[in-house]
Amino acid sequence: MVYKAKSDQEAAKAFIKIVGEKIRLLRTEKGLSQEKLGESANLNSNYIGQIERGEKSISVFTLKKIAEGLSISLEELFRQIDPAERTDALGEIVELLSARPIEEHGKALAVLKAVLDWNESSK
């Protein structure tokens, strides 16, 4: 058996906690109970609670099921959990949107599209 360094174990626990907190945040932003998310993801609601509290380490497949239960892509879930650091304008846009509730993302996209369409039509 291979033993990990204590710092790796602590880092893993911290990451598992972050994953759970992000899942809880996304679930509550969508107005879902743990039971509803469990039903949508085909997972037990008690298990959802354990994940959200950072008590359980989960597989990538379980993470995929949770993303589907939240009606988001796995990519979006990973972006919420561990956003890439970008220093360009696109990075700033992503950072601004990440700080806003998911319900506002569609509105922001509509505004951005309108601005880009207006810019194209004024050329």
C-alpha positions as CSV (number, residue, x, y, z in Angstrom):
1,M,0.0,0.0,0.0
2,V,1.3,3.5,-0.9
3,Y,0.9,6.1,1.8
4,K,0.5,9.8,0.8
5,A,2.3,12.6,2.6
6,K,0.3,14.3,5.2
7,S,0.2,17.5,3.2
8,D,-1.3,15.6,0.2
9,Q,-4.0,14.2,2.5
10,E,-4.8,17.6,3.8
11,A,-4.8,19.1,0.3
12,A,-7.2,16.3,-0.8
13,K,-9.5,16.9,2.1
14,A,-9.6,20.7,1.4
15,F,-10.3,20.0,-2.3
16,I,-13.1,17.6,-1.5
17,K,-14.6,20.2,0.8
18,I,-14.4,22.9,-2.0
19,V,-16.1,20.5,-4.5
20,G,-19.0,19.9,-2.0
21,E,-19.4,23.6,-1.3
22,K,-19.6,24.4,-5.0
23,I,-22.2,21.6,-5.6
24,R,-24.3,23.0,-2.7
25,L,-24.0,26.5,-4.1
26,L,-25.1,25.4,-7.6
27,R,-27.9,23.3,-6.2
28,T,-29.3,26.1,-4.1
29,E,-28.9,28.6,-6.9
30,K,-31.1,26.3,-9.0
31,G,-33.6,26.0,-6.2
32,L,-33.1,22.3,-5.8
33,S,-33.3,20.3,-2.6
34,Q,-30.8,17.5,-1.9
35,E,-33.7,15.1,-2.6
36,K,-34.5,16.6,-6.0
37,L,-30.8,16.7,-7.0
38,G,-30.5,13.1,-5.8
39,E,-33.5,12.1,-7.9
40,S,-32.2,13.9,-11.0
41,A,-28.7,12.4,-10.6
42,N,-29.9,9.0,-9.6
43,L,-28.1,9.3,-6.3
44,N,-29.3,9.0,-2.7
45,S,-30.1,12.3,-1.1
46,N,-28.1,11.4,2.0
47,Y,-25.1,10.8,-0.3
48,I,-25.6,14.2,-1.8
49,G,-25.5,15.7,1.7
50,Q,-22.3,13.9,2.5
51,I,-20.7,15.1,-0.7
52,E,-21.8,18.7,0.0
53,R,-20.3,18.5,3.5
54,G,-17.0,17.2,2.1
55,E,-17.4,13.9,3.9
56,K,-17.1,11.8,0.7
57,S,-14.6,11.6,-2.1
58,I,-16.4,10.9,-5.3
59,S,-15.6,9.4,-8.7
60,V,-15.6,11.4,-11.9
61,F,-18.7,9.4,-13.0
62,T,-20.5,10.5,-9.9
63,L,-19.5,14.1,-10.6
64,K,-20.9,13.7,-14.1
65,K,-24.2,12.4,-12.7
66,I,-24.3,15.4,-10.4
67,A,-23.6,17.8,-13.2
68,E,-26.4,16.3,-15.2
69,G,-28.7,16.5,-12.2
70,L,-27.8,20.2,-12.0
71,S,-28.5,20.5,-15.8
72,I,-25.0,21.8,-16.5
73,S,-22.1,20.3,-18.3
74,L,-19.2,18.6,-16.6
75,E,-17.0,21.4,-18.1
76,E,-19.2,24.1,-16.4
77,L,-19.0,22.2,-13.1
78,F,-15.2,22.0,-13.3
79,R,-15.1,25.7,-14.2
80,Q,-17.1,26.5,-11.1
81,I,-14.9,24.2,-8.9
82,D,-11.5,25.3,-10.2
83,P,-11.7,28.2,-12.6
84,A,-8.7,28.8,-14.8
85,E,-6.7,31.9,-14.0
86,R,-6.7,34.3,-17.0
87,T,-5.3,37.8,-17.2
88,D,-6.9,38.9,-20.5
89,A,-10.3,40.4,-21.1
90,L,-11.9,37.0,-21.6
91,G,-10.6,36.0,-18.1
92,E,-12.2,39.1,-16.6
93,I,-15.5,38.3,-18.3
94,V,-15.4,34.8,-17.0
95,E,-14.5,36.0,-13.5
96,L,-17.4,38.5,-13.5
97,L,-19.9,35.9,-14.6
98,S,-18.5,33.3,-12.1
99,A,-19.3,35.7,-9.3
100,R,-22.9,36.0,-10.4
101,P,-25.8,33.5,-9.9
102,I,-26.2,31.1,-12.8
103,E,-29.6,32.5,-13.6
104,E,-27.9,35.8,-14.6
105,H,-25.6,34.1,-17.1
106,G,-28.2,33.9,-19.8
107,K,-29.1,37.5,-19.4
108,A,-25.4,38.5,-19.6
109,L,-25.0,36.4,-22.7
110,A,-28.0,38.1,-24.3
111,V,-26.6,41.5,-23.6
112,L,-23.2,40.5,-25.0
113,K,-24.7,39.1,-28.1
114,A,-26.8,42.4,-28.6
115,V,-23.6,44.5,-28.2
116,L,-21.7,42.4,-30.7
117,D,-24.6,42.4,-33.2
118,W,-24.9,46.2,-32.8
119,N,-21.1,46.5,-33.3
120,E,-21.3,44.4,-36.5
121,S,-24.2,46.3,-37.9
122,S,-22.6,49.7,-37.3
123,K,-19.5,48.8,-39.4
